[in-house]
Amino acid sequence: MAINKDLLDILACPKCKGEITLTEKEDGLICNNCKLLYPIRDGIPVMLIDEAVAYKP
């Protein structure tokens, strides 16, 4: 299930409040400022800092 474009436009990184982008596989959201990846589970973004993992492009 893809993330709605309108939802993606209003979401921000909970840590730095920066812009986030969708991964190529559409399985997570990336904050390039913090280098964190927030997972998407069952079509729902999990925007909790404790759930984020380090992002290595």
Order of alpha helices (4+ residues) and beta strands (2+ residues): alpha-beta-beta-beta-beta-beta
